[in-house]
Amino acid sequence: MATVALAWLAAQPTVTAPIASARTVEQLPALVGVGELTLTEAEVGRLTEASA
């Protein structure tokens, strides 16, 4: 979920840089994974709609 949330934030035109931090080593893969995830326009739209 964290990876998708950060990818969605990165796709928002008003967000210049989503900031996240890990408190444990186990949380790092989710944060690093955002660099490998590109959401489609449809996915961004569905997530935006769900967040409203």
C-alpha positions in Angstrom: 0.0 0.0 0.0 2.8 2.4 0.8 4.4 2.0 -2.6 1.1 2.7 -4.4 0.3 5.7 -2.2 3.7 7.2 -2.8 3.4 6.5 -6.6 0.0 8.2 -6.6 1.4 11.2 -4.7 4.3 11.5 -7.2 1.7 11.6 -10.0 0.0 14.6 -8.5 0.9 17.9 -10.3 0.7 19.8 -7.0 3.2 17.5 -5.2 6.8 18.3 -6.0 8.3 15.5 -3.9 6.5 13.0 -1.7 8.5 12.6 1.5 8.4 9.3 3.4 10.6 7.6 5.9 11.0 4.1 7.3 11.2 3.4 11.0 12.3 -0.1 10.4 14.4 -2.0 7.8 11.3 -4.0 6.9 9.6 -0.9 5.7 12.4 0.0 3.2 11.3 -2.2 0.3 8.0 -0.5 0.1 9.6 3.0 -0.1 12.3 2.0 -2.5 9.7 0.2 -4.7 8.1 3.4 -5.7 10.9 4.1 -8.1 10.0 1.0 -10.0 6.2 1.6 -10.1 4.5 3.7 -12.7 0.8 4.1 -12.4 -1.4 4.4 -15.5 -3.6 7.4 -16.0 -6.6 5.2 -15.3 -5.1 4.0 -12.0 -4.2 7.5 -10.9 -7.8 8.5 -11.7 -9.3 5.7 -9.7 -7.0 6.4 -6.7 -7.8 10.1 -6.9 -11.5 9.3 -7.0 -11.2 7.0 -4.0 -9.3 9.6 -2.0 -12.0 12.2 -2.3 
